[in-house]
Amino acid sequence: MAKAKVAVTIDSDVLGELDALVAQRRFTNRSQAIEAAIVDTLERLGGTRLERELAKLDPDEERAFAEEGMDSELASWPGY
């Protein structure tokens, strides 16, 4: 993918936190960290991140987790 250079103005405290992440080697450099933050925000705002994470779930496994222990729980409920 082609890259384009942009200039941004960032609060110095935010830049300090960003530089700390780079120093901790969480990101290779500032550009990578800023790009990751923008991509994450775009995915969140577009709803694509939730869809991607939900696609990883196994419906049968999730149903089993949700119903785990329900037999004994339901047996203790009063009849209506």
Secondary structure as GFF3:
##gff-version 3
##sequence-region A 1 80
A	DSSP	alpha_helix	12	23	.	.	.	ID=ss1
A	DSSP	alpha_helix	30	46	.	.	.	ID=ss2
A	DSSP	alpha_helix	48	55	.	.	.	ID=ss3
A	DSSP	alpha_helix	59	67	.	.	.	ID=ss4
A	DSSP	alpha_helix	70	75	.	.	.	ID=ss5
###
